[in-house]
Amino acid sequence: SISFDDTYVGSNAVNPLQFTDGASSSDYVMYLYWQGEYTQKETEGRWFPELQVFDWEGNFVSGFKMDRCVVAIEYDELHSQLFGLTDDENVVVYDMSKYLPK
């Protein structure tokens, strides 16, 4: 994602505009963000968030559309891995080394 120019479903949206769980490292702060056109595209009746990454100055670094309904995250800075807990209680691991600037 490049901007915050999202479209909103309306006040009765299933997932209102929100940042939910977050994780951090010495360089980044990461949040799960629910809303926008990408969230509205359902897969098997489930909505997926976007991981938004900021530096400690508050500058937007990058955004990643999640491929699963991740509801909680933790980041392992040593191995550049993002751990996510899905809504059906599975743990997923994402290798972030190729996505985040060093």
N, C-alpha and C positions, 0 to 999 in steps of 0.2 A: 504494500500500500504506500502511496506517495503522499496522500493528503487526507484531510478529515472531511472531505466533501461527500459525506455519506447520504444515502436516502433513508428515510425513516418510515416504518410501517404505520406509525401513529401511536396515540396514547395507549391503545389496547394491545401493543406489541407483546408477544410472548417474552421476548428478551429486551427489556428497555435499555437505552443507552447506558453503558456502564463499563468500568474497568473492574475486573475481579481479581483473582489471585495474582501474586507477583513473586518475582525472584530477583536477586541482584548478584553482581560480581564487583570486582574493584573498578571495572570500566563501565558497566552497564546496569540499568534498571529495566526489568522486563515485566510487562503486564499482559494479562489476557483481556482482550477488548471484544465486547459483544455488541454488535449493531452494524448497520450498513448493508449494502447490497449483497456482499459475500455471505453474510450471516443468514440472509433471507432464503438463499438457495438451500433447500433442505435435501438431505440424503437419508433415505430410510426414515423419514420423520424426525430427524435430529438436526440441530443447528450446530455449526462449528464456529469457534471464536478465531480471532486473529491474535497472534503474538506481536505486540508492539515493543520495540526496543529503543531506549533513550540513553544518552550518556548522562553523567552526573551533573552536567550543566543544564539538563532539560531539553537538549536538542534531540529531535527525532533521528534515529540511526537507520532503522529498517522495520519492516513489518512482514509477517509471514502468515499466510492463511493456513490454519491447522487442517489436517486431513482427518481428524477425529474430534469427537466432542470432549476436549480436554477441559477439566474443571479445576485442576490444581497443578502447580509447577514448582520445580526446584532446579537450580542450575549448579552443575559441577564445573567450576572454573578451571581446575587442574586438567580435566579431560575434555573440556569444551562440549559437555553433554547437557542437554536439557531433558529432564525427567518430567513426564506428565502423567497425571492420574485421570483416567477417562470416567465418564459418567456411569459406566458399567464396571468400575473398579478394576480396570486393567492398567498396568504400568507400561508406558511407551517411552522410548529413548530416541532423541534426535541428536545427530552429530552436528553441532553448530560451527565447527571449525571452518567450514567452507562458506559460511553465511555471514559471520561477524568479522569486521575489520580487526586486525591484530594491533 
